[in-house]
Amino acid sequence: MNYRFNLPWRFYISLLAVLLVITYAWDQIDDDYFKLVIKLISLAFFLICIFSALQLRNGKAEPYKNVLNAIWNIETAFVFIYVISMIYAKMLHGTEPAKNFTTWAGNNPLFFVVLTHFLSSVAIARAAFAFTDMFKNTILKLHKKTPDSQSENEQHQKDTNHLSNKS
């Protein structure tokens, strides 16, 4: 069993460097709750990076990236439209615009927390997929060099059959 998931060492070294920077930031914080949040984000980032690299190696990363990008683009469009509408209201009416979203978030705190956690998870996953994408060529080259276990088993069977036929 290959403990490295057949990924390049540069990938692991770079991932470790990112996690060391996060650890340094973690060490500078006094709030225990925020330290826990940083640990969870780091763990999620690490696991999604490994998942992304494995999906990339197997040629199945694109659907995940497309879904994450679609969710992110929809979120960005909503935020952009909301902020622009607030700016226009201020410019046209000269008064503070009604903060509908703030009012809604205050009236629906549970849904707001779930929504922000979901969108934060999307942001972390997108960052992990983008990080892994930097190593796309190296991961694919390494995967092409090493035969997968099925090919090794087929070669072993051919060798065994060839030796049996000679006898």
C-alpha positions as CSV (number, residue, x, y, z in Angstrom):
1,M,0.0,0.0,0.0
2,N,1.3,3.4,-1.0
3,Y,1.0,5.8,1.9
4,R,1.8,8.8,-0.2
5,F,-1.3,8.4,-2.5
6,N,1.2,8.5,-5.4
7,L,1.4,12.3,-5.2
8,P,4.6,14.4,-5.8
9,W,6.7,15.4,-2.8
10,R,6.5,19.1,-3.9
11,F,2.7,18.9,-3.3
12,Y,3.2,17.7,0.3
13,I,6.0,20.2,1.0
14,S,3.9,23.1,-0.2
15,L,0.9,21.9,1.7
16,L,3.1,21.7,4.8
17,A,4.4,25.2,4.2
18,V,0.8,26.6,4.0
19,L,-0.1,24.7,7.2
20,L,3.0,26.1,8.9
21,V,1.9,29.6,8.1
22,I,-1.6,28.9,9.4
23,T,0.0,27.4,12.5
24,Y,2.0,30.6,13.0
25,A,-1.1,32.7,12.7
26,W,-2.9,30.3,15.1
27,D,-0.1,30.7,17.7
28,Q,-0.6,34.5,17.6
29,I,-4.3,34.4,18.6
30,D,-5.4,34.4,22.2
31,D,-9.1,33.4,21.7
32,D,-9.5,29.6,22.2
33,Y,-12.7,29.5,20.1
34,F,-11.0,31.1,17.2
35,K,-8.1,28.8,17.6
36,L,-10.5,25.9,17.3
37,V,-12.0,27.4,14.1
38,I,-8.5,27.8,12.6
39,K,-7.8,24.1,13.4
40,L,-11.0,23.0,11.7
41,I,-10.4,25.1,8.7
42,S,-6.8,23.8,8.4
43,L,-8.0,20.2,8.7
44,A,-10.7,20.8,6.1
45,F,-8.2,22.5,3.8
46,F,-5.7,19.6,4.2
47,L,-8.3,16.9,3.6
48,I,-9.9,18.6,0.6
49,C,-6.4,19.2,-0.9
50,I,-5.7,15.4,-0.7
51,F,-9.2,14.6,-2.1
52,S,-8.7,17.1,-4.9
53,A,-5.3,15.7,-5.8
54,L,-6.7,12.2,-6.0
55,Q,-9.6,13.3,-8.1
56,L,-7.2,15.3,-10.3
57,R,-5.0,12.3,-10.7
58,N,-8.0,10.1,-11.7
59,G,-9.3,12.8,-14.1
60,K,-12.5,13.5,-12.1
61,A,-11.7,16.9,-10.5
62,E,-13.5,19.1,-13.1
63,P,-17.1,18.4,-12.0
64,Y,-16.2,19.3,-8.4
65,K,-14.5,22.4,-9.4
66,N,-17.4,23.4,-11.7
67,V,-20.0,23.0,-8.9
68,L,-17.8,24.9,-6.4
69,N,-17.3,27.7,-8.9
70,A,-21.0,27.9,-9.8
71,I,-21.9,28.2,-6.1
72,W,-19.2,30.8,-5.6
73,N,-20.2,32.8,-8.7
74,I,-23.9,32.9,-7.6
75,E,-22.9,34.1,-4.1
76,T,-20.6,36.7,-5.5
77,A,-23.4,38.0,-7.9
78,F,-25.9,38.3,-5.0
79,V,-23.4,40.2,-2.9
80,F,-22.5,42.5,-5.7
81,I,-26.1,43.2,-6.6
82,Y,-26.9,43.9,-3.0
83,V,-24.0,46.3,-2.4
84,I,-24.7,48.1,-5.7
85,S,-28.4,48.5,-4.7
86,M,-27.3,50.0,-1.4
87,I,-24.9,52.4,-3.1
88,Y,-27.6,53.5,-5.6
89,A,-30.1,54.0,-2.8
90,K,-27.7,56.2,-1.0
91,M,-26.8,58.2,-4.2
92,L,-30.4,58.6,-5.4
93,H,-32.2,59.2,-2.1
94,G,-29.3,60.7,0.0
95,T,-30.3,58.6,3.0
96,E,-29.1,55.4,4.5
97,P,-30.5,52.6,2.5
98,A,-32.6,49.9,4.2
99,K,-30.4,47.1,5.3
100,N,-32.7,44.3,4.3
101,F,-30.1,41.5,4.6
102,T,-28.9,42.7,8.0
103,T,-32.5,42.7,9.2
104,W,-33.1,39.3,7.7
105,A,-29.9,37.9,9.3
106,G,-31.0,39.2,12.7
107,N,-34.5,37.7,12.3
108,N,-33.2,34.3,11.1
109,P,-29.9,33.7,13.0
110,L,-29.9,29.9,12.7
111,F,-30.4,30.0,8.9
112,F,-27.8,32.8,8.6
113,V,-25.2,30.8,10.6
114,V,-25.8,27.7,8.4
115,L,-25.6,29.7,5.2
116,T,-22.4,31.4,6.2
117,H,-20.8,28.1,7.3
118,F,-21.9,26.6,3.9
119,L,-20.4,29.4,1.9
120,S,-17.3,29.4,4.0
121,S,-16.9,25.7,3.3
122,V,-17.3,26.4,-0.4
123,A,-14.5,29.1,-0.2
124,I,-12.2,26.6,1.6
125,A,-12.9,23.9,-0.9
126,R,-12.3,26.3,-3.8
127,A,-9.0,27.3,-2.2
128,A,-8.0,23.7,-1.8
129,F,-8.9,22.8,-5.4
130,A,-7.0,25.9,-6.7
131,F,-4.0,25.0,-4.5
132,T,-4.0,21.4,-6.0
133,D,-4.4,22.8,-9.5
134,M,-1.0,24.4,-9.2
135,F,0.5,20.9,-9.2
136,K,-1.7,19.5,-12.0
137,N,1.1,18.8,-14.4
138,T,3.3,17.2,-11.8
139,I,0.5,15.0,-10.4
140,L,-0.5,13.9,-13.9
141,K,3.1,13.2,-15.0
142,L,3.7,11.1,-11.8
143,H,0.5,9.2,-12.4
144,K,1.5,8.3,-15.9
145,K,5.0,7.1,-14.8
146,T,3.7,4.6,-12.3
147,P,1.5,1.8,-13.5
148,D,-1.7,1.2,-11.5
149,S,-2.2,-2.0,-9.7
150,Q,-4.5,-3.4,-12.3
151,S,-1.8,-3.1,-15.0
152,E,0.7,-4.7,-12.7
153,N,-1.7,-7.6,-12.1
154,E,-2.2,-8.1,-15.8
155,Q,1.5,-8.0,-16.5
156,H,2.1,-10.6,-13.7
157,Q,-0.6,-12.8,-15.2
158,K,1.0,-12.5,-18.7
159,D,4.4,-13.4,-17.3
160,T,2.9,-16.4,-15.4
161,N,1.1,-17.6,-18.5
162,H,4.2,-17.2,-20.6
163,L,6.3,-19.2,-18.2
164,S,3.6,-21.9,-18.0
165,N,3.4,-22.2,-21.8
166,K,7.2,-22.7,-22.0
167,S,7.1,-25.7,-19.6
